[in-house]
Amino acid sequence: MSPLRRPKNARTTSSVPTSVNSRQTSGGGEPRPEDDSSVTLDGSCGWGCVVVLASFMMHVFTDGFTFSFGIFVEDFVDYFESSKSVVGGIGSVMIGVWWFSGM
């Protein structure tokens, strides 16, 4: 028998249940599951899947536009009738804001 577990029929004088004591908790104070059967994966992820999908799509669009900016430099120069340095400066500011925001 493990020194961290008590038998189910053992009595304790502590007001803390035997499943939640200082030895059986993880670093955050949350009790660890007694065994693997207490963690269930039922296949439905609910809002978690929506959040992950939305985050993935946001990164696809922002990263895609940011990293493909160089492909469109010639088109932007022709459309705005500007120089490559001005258009490149716009791209640099865009990437700087992207990095500064923590993306």
C-alpha positions in Angstrom: 0.0 0.0 0.0 1.3 3.5 -0.9 2.1 5.8 2.0 0.1 8.5 0.4 -3.2 6.5 0.3 -5.2 5.3 3.3 -7.5 2.3 3.2 -11.1 3.2 2.4 -12.3 2.0 5.8 -9.6 3.9 7.8 -10.9 6.6 10.2 -9.3 10.0 10.4 -9.5 12.7 13.0 -8.9 15.5 10.6 -11.8 17.7 9.3 -10.3 17.5 5.8 -11.5 14.5 3.8 -8.9 11.8 3.1 -9.0 12.5 -0.6 -7.9 16.2 -0.1 -4.9 16.5 2.2 -1.6 18.2 1.7 0.2 15.1 0.4 -2.4 14.3 -2.2 -2.8 17.7 -3.8 -0.9 19.0 -6.8 1.0 22.3 -6.6 -2.1 24.4 -7.1 -3.9 22.9 -4.2 -6.4 21.0 -6.4 -6.9 17.3 -5.4 -5.4 14.8 -7.7 -7.7 12.2 -9.2 -7.7 9.0 -7.1 -7.3 6.9 -10.3 -7.6 7.2 -14.0 -11.3 6.2 -14.0 -12.3 9.6 -12.5 -11.1 11.4 -15.6 -13.6 10.9 -18.4 -13.4 11.8 -22.0 -16.8 11.6 -23.5 -15.9 13.0 -27.0 -17.8 16.2 -26.7 -15.6 19.2 -26.1 -18.3 21.9 -26.2 -17.1 25.5 -26.1 -13.5 24.3 -25.9 -13.6 23.1 -29.6 -15.2 26.5 -30.6 -12.4 28.5 -28.9 -9.6 26.3 -30.3 -11.1 26.5 -33.8 -11.6 30.3 -33.6 -8.1 30.8 -32.3 -6.7 28.6 -35.1 -8.6 30.5 -37.8 -7.5 33.9 -36.4 -3.9 32.8 -36.5 -4.3 31.5 -40.0 -5.6 34.8 -41.3 -3.3 37.1 -39.4 -0.2 35.1 -40.0 -1.1 34.4 -43.6 -1.7 38.1 -44.4 1.4 39.2 -42.5 3.8 36.7 -44.1 2.4 37.0 -47.6 2.6 40.8 -47.6 5.8 40.7 -49.8 3.9 38.9 -52.6 1.6 41.9 -53.0 4.2 44.7 -52.8 4.4 45.2 -56.6 0.6 45.3 -56.8 0.4 47.8 -53.9 3.0 50.0 -55.6 1.1 50.0 -58.8 -2.3 50.6 -57.2 -1.3 53.4 -54.8 1.3 54.8 -57.3 3.9 54.9 -54.6 7.5 53.7 -54.1 8.5 50.3 -52.8 10.0 52.0 -49.7 6.7 53.5 -48.6 4.8 50.2 -49.2 7.6 48.3 -47.4 7.3 50.8 -44.5 3.6 49.9 -44.2 4.5 46.3 -44.1 7.1 46.9 -41.4 4.7 48.8 -39.3 2.1 46.0 -39.7 4.7 43.3 -38.6 5.9 45.6 -35.7 2.4 46.0 -34.4 1.9 42.2 -34.8 5.0 41.5 -32.7 4.3 44.2 -30.2 0.8 42.8 -29.5 2.2 39.4 -28.7 1.0 37.4 -31.6 
